């Protein structure tokens, strides 16, 4: 399985689509580099962006991000539905997060003791008004993420996931966590948070957890307990935010911290980069091992271009340098032939607010994302007209943010066997 991992792209409204864009050449070289890799290694199963897609959380920045990601997907010979995103601090609209009422909630969370912290966060996320205050600053991000079914809405959807089939029939479960719900201009290291659901990722037969979060562990208040939990349940862990590529390989896990795709050019250690990750399951009898190969790509100058970061601690048998970080992790025994069914999706409350209320199959979720990407491109009025005509909106939706109303359209279309009708309606609208 091939995975493309980008982080901290920071599309800035004042720069993109202008002749003075300082990163146009850099992005073009990245596209060419990814295209070259995909031509050799194959089509990626998923393209991950681990936060900070935008610079200021502005709608126009996400419009450009959608166009650029479409170009990336085209060069990789994959669909836009393969994109998987999580929010970072730059995806927060600071003017909203800095409002007095929001800051009051932030201060209550930050002042909570270690013993009471989870209860305080849970209390706000399960309160309708508190949850809205904490998540309103991510509305523009959520409208963008909605096309990939990665949008977030507390209390039941503060994390997102996607199941991907591995080569032995087992599942790679990609989890996306939100570390930005207490983010504002007051951010400082060690003073951001994960919510209680992030500590409830569980192990399951035939499932390998692959967890990503924007903020590095060092930026989180619960860093030690969260790290301990991830090391128990997640063989692969991805982080962004710190703009420095690092890879740590231990017996039970591998942890990658990504370079920024577009770091600020005034940073002292300016080094753009991204990761290409190969994941397979190796078998020998009943023994299973997760084989992880990380191609860490970094920018060099004179001559300019992306190159491989060298693993200086390992050499080939002939003494040559190794440019792939390679690791094997033991997995539990599992046989597809002995399984009565595919591994179950994570247990959530069975209603329209849950990530998979009717537990759609991987194929159905892919089809829904394909539709979602096209639906996102339509005007608000066309979206509303289609949803109304197909009777996919309910009275209870009126109090929800726009992105949530349209998410419910996709899920109801599945539940009511109207996905084909929705697809045809979108095709008609695209024709004008």
C-alpha angles and dihedrals in degrees: 000000000000121000128186113206123195128169140180098015091162099197102199120208093217092055113032118093092014128111088238094059103136093202103047094101092044093053091047091053090049091052090051092048093050091046090053093050094047090050088059102034102032138242117333117243091211139008111211126199108187100202143297094074089154130036100221103010091253121160092234091055090058092047088057091043090056091052093047094047089050088056091048092050092048092054090048091050091237136117127258087243087074091070117107121186141182128187128257133190092273089057088064117094098232095201088061096041091049095058115122096246093049092047089052089059091045091053092049090053094045093048094049117112120245089254096051099034098096092047092051093050092044091050093055094044093051093047111086096220095040092049092050092051092050095047104033092090088063096055095108091047091049092051087055095042091048091078089063093040088244096118118126133221126169143263099024102022109045091126131037134208143188129199119219126183116243123212094265094051095261123120132257103206111202112203123196116198131194115232094162103071091102094039124126139129086294093069117137134167114281093017103092127088152212117218123240094265089067088065091054100068103128139199119248135179111266094013128105115195119224109186129193131184130169101226119065116240090256090066095055128089091214092047097133098045091041092049091049091051094048092048089055098048111018121065090185123044127180129191138172136177101086094076092224125109114229132162125196120186120194133166097271103025150020122219123199124191111194133225115237112264088216111016120181107275090226092063113117094230099039105180118147116202150144139199136246111198129191118199125185138153116240117203133198110173108307092341118103127190129184108230112206122186117183121195103196108200119199134176122252130187133222095048096028123217145094118290138175121272109234123236096224093186095061131054133181119255088264092053096253121144118266118227097182123074103221129189140166123208124190115241131198117266112268134165122199091205091058094050115101091204142355116288109281123252115249113286111256134159106289101240139095092277093062121094092245107013094172094028096242116201123256088258093052092047089051090051090049091052091049088055092042093056091054094041090054091061093059124092119261091250093053092048091051093046093051093046091049095046092051091045093238097136125081133197090251090063095068093084093051128094114261094255091054094049090054093045088057088052090061094045095046090048087058095045093047094043092245100123091110091049090050091049092051091048091052091049090052091049091049090057089060 
